[in-house]
Amino acid sequence: MQIFFYFCTMKMNNIKRKINTYAGLTAIYSGVLLLFFSFLFDWTSSNVPLFLSLFMTIGGVIIHVAAMKSSGSNV
């Protein structure tokens, strides 16, 4: 039974590592898509989608750089 829990925790750590690695990129892509759709559907009269996309993009870059530095990756 202990072996089962050991492998479950190992698998969860790998899943968390992958989510943390791609969370920044997901935020960047979501921010860019929100900016694209806000201009496409002419939502530029309100600043909410523009600032939200800006914060998502900048936050995604910060999260991605922090994740890459903590993992020791050179990519």
N, CA, C and O atoms as a CHARMM CRD file, in Angstrom:
* protein
*
  300
    1    1 MET  N      0.81500  -1.18200   0.00000 PROA 1      0.00000
    2    1 MET  CA     0.00000   0.00000   0.00000 PROA 1      0.00000
    3    1 MET  C      0.86700   1.25800   0.00000 PROA 1      0.00000
    4    1 MET  O      0.50900   2.25700  -0.62400 PROA 1      0.00000
    5    2 GLN  N      1.99700   1.21700   0.69000 PROA 2      0.00000
    6    2 GLN  CA     2.87500   2.37700   0.73000 PROA 2      0.00000
    7    2 GLN  C      3.47600   2.66300  -0.63600 PROA 2      0.00000
    8    2 GLN  O      3.70700   3.81900  -0.98900 PROA 2      0.00000
    9    3 ILE  N      3.72500   1.62200  -1.39500 PROA 3      0.00000
   10    3 ILE  CA     4.27300   1.80700  -2.74300 PROA 3      0.00000
   11    3 ILE  C      3.26800   2.53400  -3.61800 PROA 3      0.00000
   12    3 ILE  O      3.64500   3.38000  -4.42800 PROA 3      0.00000
   13    4 PHE  N      1.98500   2.20800  -3.45900 PROA 4      0.00000
   14    4 PHE  CA     0.93900   2.87100  -4.23000 PROA 4      0.00000
   15    4 PHE  C      0.92200   4.37300  -3.93900 PROA 4      0.00000
   16    4 PHE  O      0.87000   5.18800  -4.86000 PROA 4      0.00000
   17    5 PHE  N      0.96700   4.73600  -2.64600 PROA 5      0.00000
   18    5 PHE  CA     0.95100   6.14700  -2.28300 PROA 5      0.00000
   19    5 PHE  C      2.21800   6.85600  -2.73400 PROA 5      0.00000
   20    5 PHE  O      2.17300   8.03300  -3.09200 PROA 5      0.00000
   21    6 TYR  N      3.33900   6.16200  -2.72200 PROA 6      0.00000
   22    6 TYR  CA     4.58600   6.74600  -3.20100 PROA 6      0.00000
   23    6 TYR  C      4.47200   7.10700  -4.66700 PROA 6      0.00000
   24    6 TYR  O      4.85300   8.20800  -5.06500 PROA 6      0.00000
   25    7 PHE  N      3.94600   6.18500  -5.48700 PROA 7      0.00000
   26    7 PHE  CA     3.81700   6.46600  -6.91400 PROA 7      0.00000
   27    7 PHE  C      2.76700   7.53600  -7.18500 PROA 7      0.00000
   28    7 PHE  O      2.90700   8.31800  -8.12600 PROA 7      0.00000
   29    8 CYS  N      1.71700   7.57800  -6.36900 PROA 8      0.00000
   30    8 CYS  CA     0.69500   8.61800  -6.53400 PROA 8      0.00000
   31    8 CYS  C      1.27300   9.99500  -6.24800 PROA 8      0.00000
   32    8 CYS  O      0.99200  10.95200  -6.97100 PROA 8      0.00000
   33    9 THR  N      2.08200  10.10100  -5.19400 PROA 9      0.00000
   34    9 THR  CA     2.67000  11.40600  -4.88300 PROA 9      0.00000
   35    9 THR  C      3.70400  11.79900  -5.92800 PROA 9      0.00000
   36    9 THR  O      3.83100  12.97800  -6.25700 PROA 9      0.00000
   37   10 MET  N      4.44100  10.83000  -6.45300 PROA 10     0.00000
   38   10 MET  CA     5.40100  11.13300  -7.51100 PROA 10     0.00000
   39   10 MET  C      4.68300  11.63400  -8.75300 PROA 10     0.00000
   40   10 MET  O      5.13500  12.58100  -9.39500 PROA 10     0.00000
   41   11 LYS  N      3.55400  10.99600  -9.09600 PROA 11     0.00000
   42   11 LYS  CA     2.80000  11.40900 -10.26900 PROA 11     0.00000
   43   11 LYS  C      2.20600  12.80400 -10.06200 PROA 11     0.00000
   44   11 LYS  O      2.20600  13.62200 -10.98300 PROA 11     0.00000
   45   12 MET  N      1.70200  13.07600  -8.86200 PROA 12     0.00000
   46   12 MET  CA     1.14200  14.40200  -8.57900 PROA 12     0.00000
   47   12 MET  C      2.21700  15.48400  -8.66100 PROA 12     0.00000
   48   12 MET  O      1.94800  16.58400  -9.14300 PROA 12     0.00000
   49   13 ASN  N      3.41800  15.18900  -8.20000 PROA 13     0.00000
   50   13 ASN  CA     4.51000  16.17100  -8.29200 PROA 13     0.00000
   51   13 ASN  C      4.85300  16.45400  -9.74700 PROA 13     0.00000
   52   13 ASN  O      5.11900  17.60100 -10.10400 PROA 13     0.00000
   53   14 ASN  N      4.85100  15.43200 -10.58900 PROA 14     0.00000
   54   14 ASN  CA     5.11900  15.64900 -12.00200 PROA 14     0.00000
   55   14 ASN  C      4.02000  16.46900 -12.64900 PROA 14     0.00000
   56   14 ASN  O      4.30100  17.33300 -13.47900 PROA 14     0.00000
   57   15 ILE  N      2.77100  16.21200 -12.28200 PROA 15     0.00000
   58   15 ILE  CA     1.65100  16.97300 -12.85100 PROA 15     0.00000
   59   15 ILE  C      1.73700  18.43000 -12.40800 PROA 15     0.00000
   60   15 ILE  O      1.53100  19.33200 -13.22000 PROA 15     0.00000
   61   16 LYS  N      2.04000  18.67700 -11.13000 PROA 16     0.00000
   62   16 LYS  CA     2.15900  20.04700 -10.64200 PROA 16     0.00000
   63   16 LYS  C      3.30800  20.77400 -11.33300 PROA 16     0.00000
   64   16 LYS  O      3.19500  21.96100 -11.63700 PROA 16     0.00000
   65   17 ARG  N      4.40700  20.07500 -11.58100 PROA 17     0.00000
   66   17 ARG  CA     5.54400  20.69200 -12.25500 PROA 17     0.00000
   67   17 ARG  C      5.17100  21.09800 -13.67400 PROA 17     0.00000
   68   17 ARG  O      5.55100  22.17500 -14.13300 PROA 17     0.00000
   69   18 LYS  N      4.42300  20.23300 -14.37800 PROA 18     0.00000
   70   18 LYS  CA     4.01100  20.56400 -15.73500 PROA 18     0.00000
   71   18 LYS  C      3.01800  21.71700 -15.75400 PROA 18     0.00000
   72   18 LYS  O      3.07700  22.57300 -16.63700 PROA 18     0.00000
   73   19 ILE  N      2.10400  21.74500 -14.78500 PROA 19     0.00000
   74   19 ILE  CA     1.14300  22.84600 -14.72400 PROA 19     0.00000
   75   19 ILE  C      1.86100  24.15600 -14.42800 PROA 19     0.00000
   76   19 ILE  O      1.56000  25.17800 -15.04500 PROA 19     0.00000
   77   20 ASN  N      2.80100  24.14000 -13.49700 PROA 20     0.00000
   78   20 ASN  CA     3.54500  25.35700 -13.17600 PROA 20     0.00000
   79   20 ASN  C      4.37800  25.82700 -14.35900 PROA 20     0.00000
   80   20 ASN  O      4.55100  27.03000 -14.55300 PROA 20     0.00000
   81   21 THR  N      4.89700  24.89700 -15.15000 PROA 21     0.00000
   82   21 THR  CA     5.70400  25.27000 -16.30000 PROA 21     0.00000
   83   21 THR  C      4.86400  25.95100 -17.36200 PROA 21     0.00000
   84   21 THR  O      5.30900  26.92600 -17.96800 PROA 21     0.00000
   85   22 TYR  N      3.65900  25.45900 -17.59900 PROA 22     0.00000
   86   22 TYR  CA     2.84400  25.98800 -18.68000 PROA 22     0.00000
   87   22 TYR  C      1.81100  27.01500 -18.23300 PROA 22     0.00000
   88   22 TYR  O      1.07200  27.53000 -19.07200 PROA 22     0.00000
   89   23 ALA  N      1.73300  27.32900 -16.95300 PROA 23     0.00000
   90   23 ALA  CA     0.76000  28.31300 -16.47400 PROA 23     0.00000
   91   23 ALA  C      1.07600  29.70500 -17.02000 PROA 23     0.00000
   92   23 ALA  O      0.16500  30.45000 -17.38200 PROA 23     0.00000
   93   24 GLY  N      2.34200  30.05100 -17.08100 PROA 24     0.00000
   94   24 GLY  CA     2.72800  31.36000 -17.61100 PROA 24     0.00000
   95   24 GLY  C      2.40400  31.49700 -19.08200 PROA 24     0.00000
   96   24 GLY  O      1.89100  32.52700 -19.52000 PROA 24     0.00000
   97   25 LEU  N      2.70300  30.45900 -19.84400 PROA 25     0.00000
   98   25 LEU  CA     2.40200  30.51300 -21.28000 PROA 25     0.00000
   99   25 LEU  C      0.90100  30.56600 -21.53400 PROA 25     0.00000
  100   25 LEU  O      0.44600  31.23400 -22.46200 PROA 25     0.00000
  101   26 THR  N      0.14200  29.86800 -20.71600 PROA 26     0.00000
  102   26 THR  CA    -1.31500  29.89700 -20.85000 PROA 26     0.00000
  103   26 THR  C     -1.84500  31.29900 -20.57900 PROA 26     0.00000
  104   26 THR  O     -2.73500  31.77100 -21.28600 PROA 26     0.00000
  105   27 ALA  N     -1.31000  31.96300 -19.56900 PROA 27     0.00000
  106   27 ALA  CA    -1.74200  33.33100 -19.26400 PROA 27     0.00000
  107   27 ALA  C     -1.35500  34.29000 -20.38100 PROA 27     0.00000
  108   27 ALA  O     -2.12400  35.19100 -20.71500 PROA 27     0.00000
  109   28 ILE  N     -0.17300  34.10600 -20.96200 PROA 28     0.00000
  110   28 ILE  CA     0.25500  34.96500 -22.07400 PROA 28     0.00000
  111   28 ILE  C     -0.66400  34.78600 -23.27100 PROA 28     0.00000
  112   28 ILE  O     -1.14600  35.76300 -23.84300 PROA 28     0.00000
  113   29 TYR  N     -0.90600  33.54200 -23.64500 PROA 29     0.00000
  114   29 TYR  CA    -1.76600  33.28700 -24.81000 PROA 29     0.00000
  115   29 TYR  C     -3.19600  33.76000 -24.56100 PROA 29     0.00000
  116   29 TYR  O     -3.84300  34.27100 -25.47500 PROA 29     0.00000
  117   30 SER  N     -3.69100  33.59700 -23.35000 PROA 30     0.00000
  118   30 SER  CA    -5.04900  34.06000 -23.03400 PROA 30     0.00000
  119   30 SER  C     -5.13200  35.58800 -23.10400 PROA 30     0.00000
  120   30 SER  O     -6.11400  36.13500 -23.60600 PROA 30     0.00000
  121   31 GLY  N     -4.12000  36.26200 -22.61000 PROA 31     0.00000
  122   31 GLY  CA    -4.10100  37.72500 -22.67900 PROA 31     0.00000
  123   31 GLY  C     -4.04000  38.23700 -24.09800 PROA 31     0.00000
  124   31 GLY  O     -4.70800  39.21400 -24.43600 PROA 31     0.00000
  125   32 VAL  N     -3.24400  37.59000 -24.93300 PROA 32     0.00000
  126   32 VAL  CA    -3.15000  38.00300 -26.33800 PROA 32     0.00000
  127   32 VAL  C     -4.46300  37.73100 -27.06400 PROA 32     0.00000
  128   32 VAL  O     -4.91400  38.55900 -27.85500 PROA 32     0.00000
  129   33 LEU  N     -5.07900  36.58200 -26.80500 PROA 33     0.00000
  130   33 LEU  CA    -6.36900  36.28600 -27.44100 PROA 33     0.00000
  131   33 LEU  C     -7.45700  37.25400 -26.97800 PROA 33     0.00000
  132   33 LEU  O     -8.29500  37.67300 -27.77700 PROA 33     0.00000
  133   34 LEU  N     -7.45000  37.60900 -25.70200 PROA 34     0.00000
  134   34 LEU  CA    -8.42300  38.57900 -25.20700 PROA 34     0.00000
  135   34 LEU  C     -8.21700  39.93400 -25.87400 PROA 34     0.00000
  136   34 LEU  O     -9.19100  40.59500 -26.23700 PROA 34     0.00000
  137   35 LEU  N     -6.98400  40.35300 -26.04000 PROA 35     0.00000
  138   35 LEU  CA    -6.69600  41.61000 -26.72000 PROA 35     0.00000
  139   35 LEU  C     -7.14000  41.55500 -28.17800 PROA 35     0.00000
  140   35 LEU  O     -7.71600  42.51200 -28.69400 PROA 35     0.00000
  141   36 PHE  N     -6.87100  40.44100 -28.83300 PROA 36     0.00000
  142   36 PHE  CA    -7.27800  40.27600 -30.23100 PROA 36     0.00000
  143   36 PHE  C     -8.79900  40.34000 -30.37400 PROA 36     0.00000
  144   36 PHE  O     -9.31300  41.04000 -31.24600 PROA 36     0.00000
  145   37 PHE  N     -9.51800  39.61000 -29.51600 PROA 37     0.00000
  146   37 PHE  CA   -10.97800  39.60400 -29.61500 PROA 37     0.00000
  147   37 PHE  C    -11.59200  40.93100 -29.18500 PROA 37     0.00000
  148   37 PHE  O    -12.65100  41.31200 -29.68400 PROA 37     0.00000
  149   38 SER  N    -10.94200  41.63400 -28.26800 PROA 38     0.00000
  150   38 SER  CA   -11.47900  42.93600 -27.87800 PROA 38     0.00000
  151   38 SER  C    -11.39400  43.93500 -29.02600 PROA 38     0.00000
  152   38 SER  O    -12.28400  44.77200 -29.18000 PROA 38     0.00000
  153   39 PHE  N    -10.35100  43.86100 -29.82500 PROA 39     0.00000
  154   39 PHE  CA   -10.28100  44.73100 -31.00100 PROA 39     0.00000
  155   39 PHE  C    -11.16400  44.21400 -32.13000 PROA 39     0.00000
  156   39 PHE  O    -11.73800  45.00300 -32.88100 PROA 39     0.00000
  157   40 LEU  N    -11.27400  42.90700 -32.25400 PROA 40     0.00000
  158   40 LEU  CA   -12.09800  42.33300 -33.31300 PROA 40     0.00000
  159   40 LEU  C    -13.57600  42.65800 -33.11400 PROA 40     0.00000
  160   40 LEU  O    -14.27100  42.97800 -34.07800 PROA 40     0.00000
  161   41 PHE  N    -14.06100  42.58000 -31.88200 PROA 41     0.00000
  162   41 PHE  CA   -15.47900  42.83100 -31.60100 PROA 41     0.00000
  163   41 PHE  C    -15.73100  44.25300 -31.09300 PROA 41     0.00000
  164   41 PHE  O    -16.82000  44.55300 -30.60400 PROA 41     0.00000
  165   42 ASP  N    -14.72700  45.12600 -31.20800 PROA 42     0.00000
  166   42 ASP  CA   -14.84200  46.54200 -30.86700 PROA 42     0.00000
  167   42 ASP  C    -15.27200  46.76100 -29.41300 PROA 42     0.00000
  168   42 ASP  O    -16.19100  47.53000 -29.13400 PROA 42     0.00000
  169   43 TRP  N    -14.58700  46.06800 -28.49200 PROA 43     0.00000
  170   43 TRP  CA   -14.82300  46.25600 -27.06600 PROA 43     0.00000
  171   43 TRP  C    -13.87900  47.30200 -26.49600 PROA 43     0.00000
  172   43 TRP  O    -13.68500  47.36300 -25.28200 PROA 43     0.00000
  173   44 THR  N    -13.29300  48.12100 -27.34800 PROA 44     0.00000
  174   44 THR  CA   -12.26900  49.07200 -26.90300 PROA 44     0.00000
  175   44 THR  C    -12.86400  50.30400 -26.24800 PROA 44     0.00000
  176   44 THR  O    -12.11600  51.15100 -25.75900 PROA 44     0.00000
  177   45 SER  N    -14.18700  50.43500 -26.22000 PROA 45     0.00000
  178   45 SER  CA   -14.78600  51.57500 -25.52000 PROA 45     0.00000
  179   45 SER  C    -14.64700  51.41600 -24.00600 PROA 45     0.00000
  180   45 SER  O    -14.73000  52.40000 -23.27000 PROA 45     0.00000
  181   46 SER  N    -14.44100  50.20000 -23.54300 PROA 46     0.00000
  182   46 SER  CA   -14.21800  49.93400 -22.12300 PROA 46     0.00000
  183   46 SER  C    -12.76100  49.53400 -21.92000 PROA 46     0.00000
  184   46 SER  O    -12.17600  48.81500 -22.72900 PROA 46     0.00000
  185   47 ASN  N    -12.20000  50.01100 -20.83500 PROA 47     0.00000
  186   47 ASN  CA   -10.79400  49.70400 -20.55300 PROA 47     0.00000
  187   47 ASN  C    -10.60100  48.37000 -19.83900 PROA 47     0.00000
  188   47 ASN  O     -9.47100  47.90100 -19.70500 PROA 47     0.00000
  189   48 VAL  N    -11.67800  47.76200 -19.38600 PROA 48     0.00000
  190   48 VAL  CA   -11.56400  46.52700 -18.60600 PROA 48     0.00000
  191   48 VAL  C    -10.89500  45.40900 -19.40400 PROA 48     0.00000
  192   48 VAL  O     -9.93600  44.81900 -18.90500 PROA 48     0.00000
  193   49 PRO  N    -11.35600  45.08300 -20.63600 PROA 49     0.00000
  194   49 PRO  CA   -10.66800  43.99700 -21.34800 PROA 49     0.00000
  195   49 PRO  C     -9.24100  44.35100 -21.75000 PROA 49     0.00000
  196   49 PRO  O     -8.38700  43.47000 -21.85000 PROA 49     0.00000
  197   50 LEU  N     -8.98500  45.61600 -21.97700 PROA 50     0.00000
  198   50 LEU  CA    -7.63000  46.01200 -22.36000 PROA 50     0.00000
  199   50 LEU  C     -6.65500  45.86800 -21.19000 PROA 50     0.00000
  200   50 LEU  O     -5.55800  45.33400 -21.35100 PROA 50     0.00000
  201   51 PHE  N     -7.06000  46.34600 -20.01700 PROA 51     0.00000
  202   51 PHE  CA    -6.18600  46.20800 -18.85000 PROA 51     0.00000
  203   51 PHE  C     -6.08000  44.75900 -18.39700 PROA 51     0.00000
  204   51 PHE  O     -5.01800  44.32300 -17.95100 PROA 51     0.00000
  205   52 LEU  N     -7.16900  44.01300 -18.50700 PROA 52     0.00000
  206   52 LEU  CA    -7.12800  42.60600 -18.13700 PROA 52     0.00000
  207   52 LEU  C     -6.15600  41.83100 -19.02500 PROA 52     0.00000
  208   52 LEU  O     -5.38800  41.00100 -18.53900 PROA 52     0.00000
  209   53 SER  N     -6.19500  42.10500 -20.32000 PROA 53     0.00000
  210   53 SER  CA    -5.26100  41.42300 -21.22600 PROA 53     0.00000
  211   53 SER  C     -3.82300  41.86400 -20.96300 PROA 53     0.00000
  212   53 SER  O     -2.89700  41.05900 -21.06100 PROA 53     0.00000
  213   54 LEU  N     -3.63600  43.13300 -20.63000 PROA 54     0.00000
  214   54 LEU  CA    -2.29700  43.62000 -20.30600 PROA 54     0.00000
  215   54 LEU  C     -1.75100  42.92900 -19.06400 PROA 54     0.00000
  216   54 LEU  O     -0.60700  42.47500 -19.05800 PROA 54     0.00000
  217   55 PHE  N     -2.57100  42.84700 -17.99800 PROA 55     0.00000
  218   55 PHE  CA    -2.12000  42.20800 -16.76000 PROA 55     0.00000
  219   55 PHE  C     -1.90500  40.71200 -16.94400 PROA 55     0.00000
  220   55 PHE  O     -0.98600  40.14100 -16.35600 PROA 55     0.00000
  221   56 MET  N     -2.74500  40.07000 -17.75600 PROA 56     0.00000
  222   56 MET  CA    -2.56300  38.63700 -18.00800 PROA 56     0.00000
  223   56 MET  C     -1.26900  38.38000 -18.76000 PROA 56     0.00000
  224   56 MET  O     -0.55200  37.42600 -18.45800 PROA 56     0.00000
  225   57 THR  N     -0.96400  39.22900 -19.74300 PROA 57     0.00000
  226   57 THR  CA     0.24900  39.04000 -20.53000 PROA 57     0.00000
  227   57 THR  C      1.49800  39.29200 -19.68900 PROA 57     0.00000
  228   57 THR  O      2.42800  38.48500 -19.69900 PROA 57     0.00000
  229   58 ILE  N      1.52000  40.39700 -18.96800 PROA 58     0.00000
  230   58 ILE  CA     2.69600  40.71600 -18.14500 PROA 58     0.00000
  231   58 ILE  C      2.84400  39.70600 -17.00600 PROA 58     0.00000
  232   58 ILE  O      3.95400  39.26600 -16.70500 PROA 58     0.00000
  233   59 GLY  N      1.72600  39.33900 -16.37300 PROA 59     0.00000
  234   59 GLY  CA     1.77800  38.33500 -15.31200 PROA 59     0.00000
  235   59 GLY  C      2.23600  36.98100 -15.83200 PROA 59     0.00000
  236   59 GLY  O      2.97700  36.26900 -15.15300 PROA 59     0.00000
  237   60 GLY  N      1.79500  36.62400 -17.04200 PROA 60     0.00000
  238   60 GLY  CA     2.22600  35.36700 -17.64300 PROA 60     0.00000
  239   60 GLY  C      3.71300  35.34000 -17.91800 PROA 60     0.00000
  240   60 GLY  O      4.36700  34.31400 -17.73300 PROA 60     0.00000
  241   61 VAL  N      4.24700  36.46500 -18.36000 PROA 61     0.00000
  242   61 VAL  CA     5.69600  36.54400 -18.60100 PROA 61     0.00000
  243   61 VAL  C      6.45700  36.38000 -17.29000 PROA 61     0.00000
  244   61 VAL  O      7.45700  35.66400 -17.23400 PROA 61     0.00000
  245   62 ILE  N      5.98900  37.03600 -16.24600 PROA 62     0.00000
  246   62 ILE  CA     6.65500  36.93300 -14.94000 PROA 62     0.00000
  247   62 ILE  C      6.59000  35.50300 -14.41300 PROA 62     0.00000
  248   62 ILE  O      7.58700  34.97500 -13.92000 PROA 62     0.00000
  249   63 ILE  N      5.42000  34.87800 -14.51700 PROA 63     0.00000
  250   63 ILE  CA     5.26600  33.50000 -14.04000 PROA 63     0.00000
  251   63 ILE  C      6.13900  32.54900 -14.85100 PROA 63     0.00000
  252   63 ILE  O      6.77000  31.65200 -14.29200 PROA 63     0.00000
  253   64 HSD  N      6.17600  32.74400 -16.16400 PROA 64     0.00000
  254   64 HSD  CA     6.96500  31.84900 -17.01700 PROA 64     0.00000
  255   64 HSD  C      8.46000  31.98700 -16.73200 PROA 64     0.00000
  256   64 HSD  O      9.17200  30.98600 -16.64800 PROA 64     0.00000
  257   65 VAL  N      8.93000  33.20800 -16.58600 PROA 65     0.00000
  258   65 VAL  CA    10.35700  33.41700 -16.29600 PROA 65     0.00000
  259   65 VAL  C     10.71200  32.84100 -14.92500 PROA 65     0.00000
  260   65 VAL  O     11.76400  32.22100 -14.77000 PROA 65     0.00000
  261   66 ALA  N      9.85300  33.03600 -13.94300 PROA 66     0.00000
  262   66 ALA  CA    10.11700  32.48200 -12.60400 PROA 66     0.00000
  263   66 ALA  C     10.12800  30.95700 -12.64100 PROA 66     0.00000
  264   66 ALA  O     10.95700  30.32900 -11.98200 PROA 66     0.00000
  265   67 ALA  N      9.21300  30.35300 -13.40700 PROA 67     0.00000
  266   67 ALA  CA     9.17300  28.89400 -13.50900 PROA 67     0.00000
  267   67 ALA  C     10.41100  28.36000 -14.21600 PROA 67     0.00000
  268   67 ALA  O     10.94600  27.32100 -13.83000 PROA 67     0.00000
  269   68 MET  N     10.86700  29.05700 -15.24200 PROA 68     0.00000
  270   68 MET  CA    12.05700  28.60300 -15.95700 PROA 68     0.00000
  271   68 MET  C     13.30900  28.75100 -15.09600 PROA 68     0.00000
  272   68 MET  O     14.19600  27.89800 -15.14000 PROA 68     0.00000
  273   69 LYS  N     13.38700  29.82700 -14.31500 PROA 69     0.00000
  274   69 LYS  CA    14.54800  30.00000 -13.44700 PROA 69     0.00000
  275   69 LYS  C     14.58600  28.96500 -12.33100 PROA 69     0.00000
  276   69 LYS  O     15.65500  28.47400 -11.96700 PROA 69     0.00000
  277   70 SER  N     13.40700  28.63200 -11.78600 PROA 70     0.00000
  278   70 SER  CA    13.38700  27.66600 -10.68900 PROA 70     0.00000
  279   70 SER  C     13.64200  26.24100 -11.15900 PROA 70     0.00000
  280   70 SER  O     14.13900  25.40800 -10.40100 PROA 70     0.00000
  281   71 SER  N     13.29500  25.96200 -12.42600 PROA 71     0.00000
  282   71 SER  CA    13.53500  24.60900 -12.93500 PROA 71     0.00000
  283   71 SER  C     14.96000  24.44400 -13.44600 PROA 71     0.00000
  284   71 SER  O     15.41200  23.32000 -13.66600 PROA 71     0.00000
  285   72 GLY  N     15.66800  25.54500 -13.63800 PROA 72     0.00000
  286   72 GLY  CA    17.04600  25.47600 -14.12000 PROA 72     0.00000
  287   72 GLY  C     17.13900  25.23800 -15.60200 PROA 72     0.00000
  288   72 GLY  O     18.19400  24.84000 -16.09500 PROA 72     0.00000
  289   73 SER  N     16.05900  25.46900 -16.33300 PROA 73     0.00000
  290   73 SER  CA    16.06300  25.25900 -17.77300 PROA 73     0.00000
  291   73 SER  C     16.69000  26.45000 -18.47800 PROA 73     0.00000
  292   73 SER  O     16.53200  27.59000 -18.04000 PROA 73     0.00000
  293   74 ASN  N     17.39400  26.19300 -19.55600 PROA 74     0.00000
  294   74 ASN  CA    18.02700  27.25800 -20.33600 PROA 74     0.00000
  295   74 ASN  C     17.19500  27.68200 -21.53000 PROA 74     0.00000
  296   74 ASN  O     17.66200  28.45800 -22.36300 PROA 74     0.00000
  297   75 VAL  N     15.97900  27.19000 -21.62700 PROA 75     0.00000
  298   75 VAL  CA    15.13800  27.49400 -22.78400 PROA 75     0.00000
  299   75 VAL  C     14.46100  28.81200 -22.60800 PROA 75     0.00000
  300   75 VAL  O     13.70800  29.24100 -23.48100 PROA 75     0.00000
